[in-house]
Amino acid sequence: MKTLKECVKEAQDKKVAIGHFNISNLEGLWGVFHAAQALNVPVIIGVAEGERDFVGVRQAVALVKSLREEFDYPIFINADHTHSFDRVKEAIDAGFDSVIYDGADLSFEENVKIAKQCVDYARSVSTGVLIEGELGFIGASSKVLDEIPEGVGLDDKSLTDPMKAKEFVEKTGVDMLAPAVGNFHGMLRGGVDPKLNIERIKEIMDAAGVPLVLHGGSGNSEDDFKQAIASGVSIVHINTEIRLAYKKGLMLGLSENPDEVAPYKYLKSAVKAVQEVVDKKLRLFNNL
């Protein structure tokens, strides 16, 4: 069984990207896993702080690892958007495959300081967990938006500076970097977000020299994804589209079975809806 680090390296070499999909429950997990398994590609399950508080920190790890062990399958779990060292430590100790320390709204110096603390702890316990850093603010909520989130800028000066990215990686030792390149969390109500800055992705990749992670992928165009992946993005995060699909699937299941009280029966539509979205994204990310 390949490790997450090996899968990321393989994605880099093949100029493809691993899909990262957030879940809040078992239905979401099955929807993601069924889609990945059918295509035989690696996949990452994401649970941010709120999601893992709901699922359970250790419980989320146990669920994902049970699939990995039972099916001998490269499915991994990431502690998404973790905002303090204590919570990073909690995730590492619980057995996550990767953790992102999100200090994007802090000063550069403070972000570096805590990110390095996270990296140092991960190395000290020798679990092989990957640490991802974030540089550049892209919003903080995965939901449908009427406008670009407050505090997010799409002009060149607001995007991650390649030289700052290089400095950040050198000072912290992070394994991966999530930059601001015209992306933002959530998706606009019209369903299509502004174009990514592909040239900036290339510049950051050349300067930083570590795999790049594209957050806020919901709403980006197929062409943007293809160009971003070709330019150095090795992991793509999708959350809002998953949430929308789940909700619509759940509403369909309830409307079609108004008298049904067994959750496992009316929740099947939600699992299917998630699986369909993940299938499309994984085909795109993996050039299938």
Short mmCIF file of the C-alpha atoms (twelve columns), coordinates in Angstrom:
data_MODEL
# 
_entry.id   MODEL 
# 
loop_
_atom_site.group_PDB 
_atom_site.id 
_atom_site.type_symbol 
_atom_site.label_atom_id 
_atom_site.label_alt_id 
_atom_site.label_comp_id 
_atom_site.label_asym_id 
_atom_site.label_seq_id 
_atom_site.Cartn_x 
_atom_site.Cartn_y 
_atom_site.Cartn_z 
_atom_site.pdbx_PDB_model_num 
ATOM 1   C CA . MET A 1   0.000   0.000  0.000   1 
ATOM 2   C CA . LYS A 2   1.418   3.360  -1.026  1 
ATOM 3   C CA . THR A 3   1.610   6.155  1.508   1 
ATOM 4   C CA . LEU A 4   -0.053  9.517  0.941   1 
ATOM 5   C CA . LYS A 5   3.369   11.045 0.289   1 
ATOM 6   C CA . GLU A 6   4.040   8.465  -2.406  1 
ATOM 7   C CA . CYS A 7   0.623   9.048  -3.975  1 
ATOM 8   C CA . VAL A 8   1.209   12.813 -4.066  1 
ATOM 9   C CA . LYS A 9   4.615   12.282 -5.693  1 
ATOM 10  C CA . GLU A 10  3.042   9.978  -8.254  1 
ATOM 11  C CA . ALA A 11  0.365   12.583 -8.991  1 
ATOM 12  C CA . GLN A 12  3.094   15.187 -9.526  1 
ATOM 13  C CA . ASP A 13  4.967   12.927 -11.934 1 
ATOM 14  C CA . LYS A 14  1.803   12.118 -13.914 1 
ATOM 15  C CA . LYS A 15  0.550   15.738 -13.912 1 
ATOM 16  C CA . VAL A 16  -2.717  14.714 -12.279 1 
ATOM 17  C CA . ALA A 17  -4.244  15.635 -8.927  1 
ATOM 18  C CA . ILE A 18  -5.670  13.709 -5.987  1 
ATOM 19  C CA . GLY A 19  -9.238  14.666 -5.163  1 
ATOM 20  C CA . HIS A 20  -9.876  15.834 -1.587  1 
ATOM 21  C CA . PHE A 21  -13.536 15.751 -0.519  1 
ATOM 22  C CA . ASN A 22  -14.940 16.869 2.816   1 
ATOM 23  C CA . ILE A 23  -17.535 14.840 4.665   1 
ATOM 24  C CA . SER A 24  -19.692 15.273 7.756   1 
ATOM 25  C CA . ASN A 25  -21.068 11.752 8.104   1 
ATOM 26  C CA . LEU A 26  -20.913 8.134  6.966   1 
ATOM 27  C CA . GLU A 27  -23.133 8.719  3.925   1 
ATOM 28  C CA . GLY A 28  -20.688 11.259 2.560   1 
ATOM 29  C CA . LEU A 29  -17.789 8.891  3.174   1 
ATOM 30  C CA . TRP A 30  -19.470 6.058  1.262   1 
ATOM 31  C CA . GLY A 31  -20.346 8.383  -1.613  1 
ATOM 32  C CA . VAL A 32  -16.721 9.487  -1.974  1 
ATOM 33  C CA . PHE A 33  -15.281 5.998  -1.527  1 
ATOM 34  C CA . HIS A 34  -17.623 4.329  -4.033  1 
ATOM 35  C CA . ALA A 35  -16.702 6.906  -6.686  1 
ATOM 36  C CA . ALA A 36  -12.948 6.571  -6.125  1 
ATOM 37  C CA . GLN A 37  -13.047 2.779  -5.937  1 
ATOM 38  C CA . ALA A 38  -14.941 2.524  -9.222  1 
ATOM 39  C CA . LEU A 39  -12.236 4.588  -10.943 1 
ATOM 40  C CA . ASN A 40  -9.347  2.994  -9.007  1 
ATOM 41  C CA . VAL A 41  -7.698  6.300  -8.051  1 
ATOM 42  C CA . PRO A 42  -6.375  7.524  -4.675  1 
ATOM 43  C CA . VAL A 43  -8.645  9.838  -2.704  1 
ATOM 44  C CA . ILE A 44  -8.436  12.020 0.391   1 
ATOM 45  C CA . ILE A 45  -11.245 12.504 2.899   1 
ATOM 46  C CA . GLY A 46  -11.230 15.910 4.552   1 
ATOM 47  C CA . VAL A 47  -12.711 16.892 7.889   1 
ATOM 48  C CA . ALA A 48  -12.237 20.472 9.055   1 
ATOM 49  C CA . GLU A 49  -12.550 21.389 12.734  1 
ATOM 50  C CA . GLY A 50  -16.343 21.653 12.731  1 
ATOM 51  C CA . GLU A 51  -16.759 18.481 10.697  1 
ATOM 52  C CA . ARG A 52  -14.487 16.411 12.887  1 
ATOM 53  C CA . ASP A 53  -16.108 17.751 16.038  1 
ATOM 54  C CA . PHE A 54  -19.381 16.395 14.653  1 
ATOM 55  C CA . VAL A 55  -18.047 13.047 13.389  1 
ATOM 56  C CA . GLY A 56  -15.494 12.601 16.162  1 
ATOM 57  C CA . VAL A 57  -11.758 13.118 15.738  1 
ATOM 58  C CA . ARG A 58  -10.672 9.531  16.355  1 
ATOM 59  C CA . GLN A 59  -13.887 8.145  14.913  1 
ATOM 60  C CA . ALA A 60  -13.236 9.832  11.547  1 
ATOM 61  C CA . VAL A 61  -9.756  8.294  11.426  1 
ATOM 62  C CA . ALA A 62  -11.110 4.874  12.350  1 
ATOM 63  C CA . LEU A 63  -13.758 4.992  9.612   1 
ATOM 64  C CA . VAL A 64  -11.318 5.927  6.852   1 
ATOM 65  C CA . LYS A 65  -8.642  3.485  7.983   1 
ATOM 66  C CA . SER A 66  -11.208 0.688  8.161   1 
ATOM 67  C CA . LEU A 67  -11.891 1.179  4.442   1 
ATOM 68  C CA . ARG A 68  -8.178  1.325  3.671   1 
ATOM 69  C CA . GLU A 69  -7.536  -1.919 5.516   1 
ATOM 70  C CA . GLU A 70  -10.612 -3.853 4.418   1 
ATOM 71  C CA . PHE A 71  -10.312 -2.997 0.729   1 
ATOM 72  C CA . ASP A 72  -6.512  -2.515 0.591   1 
ATOM 73  C CA . TYR A 73  -7.259  0.859  -0.953  1 
ATOM 74  C CA . PRO A 74  -5.368  4.216  -1.015  1 
ATOM 75  C CA . ILE A 75  -7.930  6.324  0.831   1 
ATOM 76  C CA . PHE A 76  -6.467  8.863  3.250   1 
ATOM 77  C CA . ILE A 77  -7.749  11.336 5.813   1 
ATOM 78  C CA . ASN A 78  -6.749  14.975 6.219   1 
ATOM 79  C CA . ALA A 79  -7.436  17.270 9.163   1 
ATOM 80  C CA . ASP A 80  -8.565  20.209 7.067   1 
ATOM 81  C CA . HIS A 81  -8.197  23.860 8.152   1 
ATOM 82  C CA . THR A 82  -6.810  23.493 11.640  1 
ATOM 83  C CA . HIS A 83  -6.335  26.841 13.353  1 
ATOM 84  C CA . SER A 84  -4.142  26.123 16.389  1 
ATOM 85  C CA . PHE A 85  -1.150  24.020 17.357  1 
ATOM 86  C CA . ASP A 86  -3.207  22.185 19.990  1 
ATOM 87  C CA . ARG A 87  -5.704  21.007 17.400  1 
ATOM 88  C CA . VAL A 88  -2.935  20.063 14.976  1 
ATOM 89  C CA . LYS A 89  -1.349  17.984 17.744  1 
ATOM 90  C CA . GLU A 90  -4.734  16.401 18.477  1 
ATOM 91  C CA . ALA A 91  -5.086  15.339 14.833  1 
ATOM 92  C CA . ILE A 92  -1.539  13.997 14.601  1 
ATOM 93  C CA . ASP A 93  -1.999  12.002 17.803  1 
ATOM 94  C CA . ALA A 94  -5.303  10.627 16.485  1 
ATOM 95  C CA . GLY A 95  -3.586  9.180  13.420  1 
ATOM 96  C CA . PHE A 96  -4.480  11.540 10.562  1 
ATOM 97  C CA . ASP A 97  -2.445  11.074 7.383   1 
ATOM 98  C CA . SER A 98  -2.081  14.820 6.892   1 
ATOM 99  C CA . VAL A 99  -2.955  18.034 8.690   1 
ATOM 100 C CA . ILE A 100 -3.217  21.565 7.412   1 
ATOM 101 C CA . TYR A 101 -2.314  24.343 9.767   1 
ATOM 102 C CA . ASP A 102 -4.298  27.351 8.585   1 
ATOM 103 C CA . GLY A 103 -2.671  30.564 9.760   1 
ATOM 104 C CA . ALA A 104 -3.586  32.497 6.629   1 
ATOM 105 C CA . ASP A 105 -5.292  35.284 8.563   1 
ATOM 106 C CA . LEU A 106 -2.261  35.809 10.838  1 
ATOM 107 C CA . SER A 107 0.839   37.868 10.198  1 
ATOM 108 C CA . PHE A 108 3.490   36.152 8.092   1 
ATOM 109 C CA . GLU A 109 5.784   35.866 11.108  1 
ATOM 110 C CA . GLU A 110 3.119   34.301 13.349  1 
ATOM 111 C CA . ASN A 111 2.001   31.940 10.603  1 
ATOM 112 C CA . VAL A 112 5.596   30.784 10.132  1 
ATOM 113 C CA . LYS A 113 6.139   30.368 13.865  1 
ATOM 114 C CA . ILE A 114 3.128   28.114 14.478  1 
ATOM 115 C CA . ALA A 115 3.459   26.196 11.208  1 
ATOM 116 C CA . LYS A 116 7.060   25.327 12.116  1 
ATOM 117 C CA . GLN A 117 5.894   24.227 15.571  1 
ATOM 118 C CA . CYS A 118 3.420   21.884 13.875  1 
ATOM 119 C CA . VAL A 119 6.079   20.489 11.538  1 
ATOM 120 C CA . ASP A 120 8.537   19.973 14.394  1 
ATOM 121 C CA . TYR A 121 5.959   18.058 16.420  1 
ATOM 122 C CA . ALA A 122 4.997   15.883 13.457  1 
ATOM 123 C CA . ARG A 123 8.649   14.983 12.858  1 
ATOM 124 C CA . SER A 124 9.230   14.283 16.552  1 
ATOM 125 C CA . VAL A 125 6.551   11.605 16.730  1 
ATOM 126 C CA . SER A 126 7.700   9.963  13.471  1 
ATOM 127 C CA . THR A 127 4.236   9.018  12.209  1 
ATOM 128 C CA . GLY A 128 4.846   10.009 8.610   1 
ATOM 129 C CA . VAL A 129 2.016   12.549 8.774   1 
ATOM 130 C CA . LEU A 130 2.281   15.312 6.173   1 
ATOM 131 C CA . ILE A 131 1.929   18.933 7.254   1 
ATOM 132 C CA . GLU A 132 0.425   21.500 4.921   1 
ATOM 133 C CA . GLY A 133 0.719   25.239 5.374   1 
ATOM 134 C CA . GLU A 134 -1.507  27.977 4.020   1 
ATOM 135 C CA . LEU A 135 -0.311  31.342 2.783   1 
ATOM 136 C CA . GLY A 136 -2.847  33.858 1.516   1 
ATOM 137 C CA . PHE A 137 -6.395  34.419 2.768   1 
ATOM 138 C CA . ILE A 138 -9.185  32.802 0.700   1 
ATOM 139 C CA . GLY A 139 -12.156 33.029 3.063   1 
ATOM 140 C CA . ALA A 140 -13.296 30.680 5.758   1 
ATOM 141 C CA . SER A 141 -16.645 29.077 4.929   1 
ATOM 142 C CA . SER A 142 -17.757 26.473 2.387   1 
ATOM 143 C CA . LYS A 143 -21.185 27.700 1.327   1 
ATOM 144 C CA . VAL A 144 -23.049 29.295 -1.560  1 
ATOM 145 C CA . LEU A 145 -22.124 32.976 -1.794  1 
ATOM 146 C CA . ASP A 146 -23.717 36.045 -3.325  1 
ATOM 147 C CA . GLU A 147 -20.319 37.700 -3.666  1 
ATOM 148 C CA . ILE A 148 -16.622 37.051 -3.134  1 
ATOM 149 C CA . PRO A 149 -15.946 36.661 0.634   1 
ATOM 150 C CA . GLU A 150 -14.959 39.726 2.605   1 
ATOM 151 C CA . GLY A 151 -11.205 40.092 2.900   1 
ATOM 152 C CA . VAL A 152 -10.481 38.067 -0.230  1 
ATOM 153 C CA . GLY A 153 -8.762  39.921 -3.055  1 
ATOM 154 C CA . LEU A 154 -8.219  38.619 -6.569  1 
ATOM 155 C CA . ASP A 155 -5.748  41.251 -7.734  1 
ATOM 156 C CA . ASP A 156 -2.060  40.385 -8.075  1 
ATOM 157 C CA . LYS A 157 -1.084  42.051 -4.797  1 
ATOM 158 C CA . SER A 158 -3.650  40.012 -2.848  1 
ATOM 159 C CA . LEU A 159 -2.440  36.665 -4.152  1 
ATOM 160 C CA . THR A 160 0.364   34.654 -2.573  1 
ATOM 161 C CA . ASP A 161 3.750   36.118 -3.399  1 
ATOM 162 C CA . PRO A 162 6.094   33.455 -4.872  1 
ATOM 163 C CA . MET A 163 9.119   34.699 -2.929  1 
ATOM 164 C CA . LYS A 164 7.108   34.739 0.315   1 
ATOM 165 C CA . ALA A 165 5.987   31.197 -0.471  1 
ATOM 166 C CA . LYS A 166 9.612   30.150 -0.892  1 
ATOM 167 C CA . GLU A 167 10.546  31.798 2.408   1 
ATOM 168 C CA . PHE A 168 7.569   30.220 4.167   1 
ATOM 169 C CA . VAL A 169 8.467   26.713 3.003   1 
ATOM 170 C CA . GLU A 170 12.133  27.131 3.875   1 
ATOM 171 C CA . LYS A 171 11.414  28.460 7.371   1 
ATOM 172 C CA . THR A 172 8.674   25.982 8.284   1 
ATOM 173 C CA . GLY A 173 9.592   22.781 6.444   1 
ATOM 174 C CA . VAL A 174 5.973   22.110 5.423   1 
ATOM 175 C CA . ASP A 175 5.398   19.218 3.037   1 
ATOM 176 C CA . MET A 176 2.728   21.002 0.995   1 
ATOM 177 C CA . LEU A 177 1.470   24.537 0.489   1 
ATOM 178 C CA . ALA A 178 -1.999  25.960 -0.076  1 
ATOM 179 C CA . PRO A 179 -1.660  29.357 -1.808  1 
ATOM 180 C CA . ALA A 180 -4.115  32.086 -2.760  1 
ATOM 181 C CA . VAL A 181 -4.217  32.088 -6.563  1 
ATOM 182 C CA . GLY A 182 -7.663  33.495 -7.303  1 
ATOM 183 C CA . ASN A 183 -9.462  30.720 -5.438  1 
ATOM 184 C CA . PHE A 184 -11.758 31.132 -2.443  1 
ATOM 185 C CA . HIS A 185 -13.845 28.967 -0.161  1 
ATOM 186 C CA . GLY A 186 -17.453 28.458 -1.107  1 
ATOM 187 C CA . MET A 187 -18.878 29.087 -4.565  1 
ATOM 188 C CA . LEU A 188 -20.810 31.917 -6.142  1 
ATOM 189 C CA . ARG A 189 -24.539 31.409 -6.503  1 
ATOM 190 C CA . GLY A 190 -24.229 31.427 -10.295 1 
ATOM 191 C CA . GLY A 191 -22.085 28.305 -10.052 1 
ATOM 192 C CA . VAL A 192 -18.978 29.621 -11.794 1 
ATOM 193 C CA . ASP A 193 -16.143 31.370 -9.945  1 
ATOM 194 C CA . PRO A 194 -13.659 33.859 -11.454 1 
ATOM 195 C CA . LYS A 195 -10.686 32.384 -13.299 1 
ATOM 196 C CA . LEU A 196 -7.654  31.198 -11.389 1 
ATOM 197 C CA . ASN A 197 -4.311  32.917 -11.904 1 
ATOM 198 C CA . ILE A 198 -2.473  30.092 -13.639 1 
ATOM 199 C CA . GLU A 199 0.713   32.087 -14.126 1 
ATOM 200 C CA . ARG A 200 0.909   32.735 -10.374 1 
ATOM 201 C CA . ILE A 201 0.508   28.999 -9.691  1 
ATOM 202 C CA . LYS A 202 3.508   28.319 -11.957 1 
ATOM 203 C CA . GLU A 203 5.566   31.011 -10.238 1 
ATOM 204 C CA . ILE A 204 4.750   29.703 -6.753  1 
ATOM 205 C CA . MET A 205 5.515   26.129 -7.764  1 
ATOM 206 C CA . ASP A 206 8.867   27.131 -9.229  1 
ATOM 207 C CA . ALA A 207 9.783   29.153 -6.138  1 
ATOM 208 C CA . ALA A 208 8.423   26.980 -3.317  1 
ATOM 209 C CA . GLY A 209 9.320   23.570 -4.714  1 
ATOM 210 C CA . VAL A 210 6.686   21.595 -2.768  1 
ATOM 211 C CA . PRO A 211 3.361   20.136 -3.963  1 
ATOM 212 C CA . LEU A 212 0.617   22.751 -4.143  1 
ATOM 213 C CA . VAL A 213 -2.908  22.244 -2.844  1 
ATOM 214 C CA . LEU A 214 -5.848  24.088 -4.398  1 
ATOM 215 C CA . HIS A 215 -8.484  24.899 -1.802  1 
ATOM 216 C CA . GLY A 216 -11.942 26.212 -2.644  1 
ATOM 217 C CA . GLY A 217 -12.256 24.193 -5.845  1 
ATOM 218 C CA . SER A 218 -16.050 24.247 -5.932  1 
ATOM 219 C CA . GLY A 219 -17.182 26.501 -8.769  1 
ATOM 220 C CA . ASN A 220 -13.945 26.547 -10.744 1 
ATOM 221 C CA . SER A 221 -14.090 25.677 -14.446 1 
ATOM 222 C CA . GLU A 222 -12.800 22.469 -15.999 1 
ATOM 223 C CA . ASP A 223 -10.240 24.428 -17.990 1 
ATOM 224 C CA . ASP A 224 -8.950  26.132 -14.829 1 
ATOM 225 C CA . PHE A 225 -8.551  22.775 -13.121 1 
ATOM 226 C CA . LYS A 226 -6.656  21.297 -16.059 1 
ATOM 227 C CA . GLN A 227 -4.282  24.258 -16.279 1 
ATOM 228 C CA . ALA A 228 -3.787  24.442 -12.501 1 
ATOM 229 C CA . ILE A 229 -2.928  20.754 -12.290 1 
ATOM 230 C CA . ALA A 230 -0.541  21.011 -15.233 1 
ATOM 231 C CA . SER A 231 1.135   23.951 -13.469 1 
ATOM 232 C CA . GLY A 232 1.837   22.246 -10.141 1 
ATOM 233 C CA . VAL A 233 -1.379  21.582 -8.190  1 
ATOM 234 C CA . SER A 234 -1.295  18.014 -6.840  1 
ATOM 235 C CA . ILE A 235 -4.382  18.012 -4.597  1 
ATOM 236 C CA . VAL A 236 -7.744  19.719 -5.199  1 
ATOM 237 C CA . HIS A 237 -10.252 20.387 -2.423  1 
ATOM 238 C CA . ILE A 238 -14.005 20.170 -3.052  1 
ATOM 239 C CA . ASN A 239 -16.537 20.795 -0.289  1 
ATOM 240 C CA . THR A 240 -19.413 23.145 -1.164  1 
ATOM 241 C CA . GLU A 241 -20.447 21.125 -4.217  1 
ATOM 242 C CA . ILE A 242 -20.517 18.009 -2.050  1 
ATOM 243 C CA . ARG A 243 -22.705 19.725 0.534   1 
ATOM 244 C CA . LEU A 244 -25.126 20.927 -2.127  1 
ATOM 245 C CA . ALA A 245 -25.344 17.486 -3.713  1 
ATOM 246 C CA . TYR A 246 -25.924 15.826 -0.350  1 
ATOM 247 C CA . LYS A 247 -28.707 18.254 0.563   1 
ATOM 248 C CA . LYS A 248 -30.458 17.854 -2.787  1 
ATOM 249 C CA . GLY A 249 -30.128 14.086 -2.592  1 
ATOM 250 C CA . LEU A 250 -31.529 14.047 0.919   1 
ATOM 251 C CA . MET A 251 -34.472 16.246 -0.056  1 
ATOM 252 C CA . LEU A 252 -35.169 13.960 -3.022  1 
ATOM 253 C CA . GLY A 253 -35.060 10.873 -0.836  1 
ATOM 254 C CA . LEU A 254 -37.487 12.400 1.651   1 
ATOM 255 C CA . SER A 255 -39.878 13.695 -1.008  1 
ATOM 256 C CA . GLU A 256 -39.981 10.374 -2.841  1 
ATOM 257 C CA . ASN A 257 -40.498 8.442  0.397   1 
ATOM 258 C CA . PRO A 258 -42.588 10.739 2.634   1 
ATOM 259 C CA . ASP A 259 -43.764 7.906  4.889   1 
ATOM 260 C CA . GLU A 260 -40.367 6.211  5.235   1 
ATOM 261 C CA . VAL A 261 -38.809 6.386  8.708   1 
ATOM 262 C CA . ALA A 262 -35.746 4.168  8.139   1 
ATOM 263 C CA . PRO A 263 -32.795 6.545  7.520   1 
ATOM 264 C CA . TYR A 264 -30.766 3.980  5.603   1 
ATOM 265 C CA . LYS A 265 -33.514 3.880  2.987   1 
ATOM 266 C CA . TYR A 266 -34.129 7.587  2.342   1 
ATOM 267 C CA . LEU A 267 -30.427 8.447  2.706   1 
ATOM 268 C CA . LYS A 268 -29.465 6.336  -0.316  1 
ATOM 269 C CA . SER A 269 -30.287 9.270  -2.595  1 
ATOM 270 C CA . ALA A 270 -27.825 11.455 -0.690  1 
ATOM 271 C CA . VAL A 271 -25.034 8.877  -1.056  1 
ATOM 272 C CA . LYS A 272 -25.724 8.579  -4.780  1 
ATOM 273 C CA . ALA A 273 -25.737 12.361 -5.265  1 
ATOM 274 C CA . VAL A 274 -22.350 12.717 -3.561  1 
ATOM 275 C CA . GLN A 275 -20.943 9.821  -5.567  1 
ATOM 276 C CA . GLU A 276 -22.004 11.408 -8.866  1 
ATOM 277 C CA . VAL A 277 -20.267 14.707 -8.093  1 
ATOM 278 C CA . VAL A 278 -17.097 12.992 -6.898  1 
ATOM 279 C CA . ASP A 279 -17.036 10.753 -9.961  1 
ATOM 280 C CA . LYS A 280 -17.053 13.764 -12.307 1 
ATOM 281 C CA . LYS A 281 -14.332 15.563 -10.363 1 
ATOM 282 C CA . LEU A 282 -12.067 12.527 -10.117 1 
ATOM 283 C CA . ARG A 283 -12.360 11.868 -13.845 1 
ATOM 284 C CA . LEU A 284 -11.341 15.449 -14.505 1 
ATOM 285 C CA . PHE A 285 -8.475  15.534 -12.004 1 
ATOM 286 C CA . ASN A 286 -7.066  12.233 -13.259 1 
ATOM 287 C CA . ASN A 287 -7.540  12.781 -17.015 1 
ATOM 288 C CA . LEU A 288 -9.892  9.824  -17.260 1 
# 
